[in-house]
Amino acid sequence: MNGGAASNFYVAYSGWNNWGTSTAKVYLNAGSNTVRFTRVSNYAEIDSLDLFPSL
């Protein structure tokens, strides 16, 4: 995130053509941010990314 240290984000395998949800709490800077996903093993398809403000 924004050139900082990497953190693991796990996606649960739910079978071919079965959709699931994974969540992560991240802290973004004010303004523009860069989020990068890198595959370590297996594959995951990301259909959407939703951002919500922390309360």
C-alpha positions as CSV (number, residue, x, y, z in Angstrom):
1,M,0.0,0.0,0.0
2,N,1.6,3.3,-1.1
3,G,5.0,1.7,-1.4
4,G,4.9,0.4,2.2
5,A,5.6,-3.1,3.5
6,A,3.5,-5.9,2.0
7,S,0.8,-7.6,4.0
8,N,-1.0,-10.9,3.2
9,F,-4.5,-10.9,1.9
10,Y,-6.1,-14.3,1.8
11,V,-8.9,-15.3,-0.6
12,A,-10.8,-18.4,0.4
13,Y,-11.1,-21.0,-2.4
14,S,-14.8,-21.7,-3.0
15,G,-14.6,-23.7,-6.2
16,W,-14.8,-22.8,-9.9
17,N,-17.5,-20.2,-10.7
18,N,-18.5,-19.7,-7.1
19,W,-18.1,-16.2,-5.7
20,G,-17.0,-15.3,-2.2
21,T,-16.1,-12.2,-0.2
22,S,-12.8,-11.3,1.4
23,T,-12.2,-8.2,3.6
24,A,-9.1,-6.3,4.8
25,K,-8.8,-3.2,6.9
26,V,-6.3,-0.8,5.4
27,Y,-5.3,2.8,6.1
28,L,-5.2,5.1,3.2
29,N,-3.5,8.5,2.9
30,A,-5.5,11.6,2.1
31,G,-5.6,12.1,-1.7
32,S,-4.3,9.5,-4.2
33,N,-3.3,6.0,-3.1
34,T,-1.7,3.0,-4.8
35,V,-3.0,-0.5,-4.0
36,R,-1.2,-3.5,-5.5
37,F,-2.2,-7.2,-5.5
38,T,0.5,-9.8,-6.3
39,R,-0.1,-13.5,-6.7
40,V,2.0,-15.8,-4.4
41,S,0.3,-19.1,-5.2
42,N,-2.9,-20.1,-7.0
43,Y,-5.2,-17.5,-8.6
44,A,-8.0,-15.2,-7.6
45,E,-10.3,-13.1,-9.7
46,I,-11.1,-9.7,-8.3
47,D,-14.5,-8.5,-9.6
48,S,-14.8,-5.4,-7.5
49,L,-13.2,-3.4,-4.8
50,D,-15.3,-1.4,-2.3
51,L,-14.0,1.2,0.0
52,F,-15.7,2.4,3.2
53,P,-14.7,5.0,5.7
54,S,-13.7,3.9,9.2
55,L,-16.1,4.9,11.9
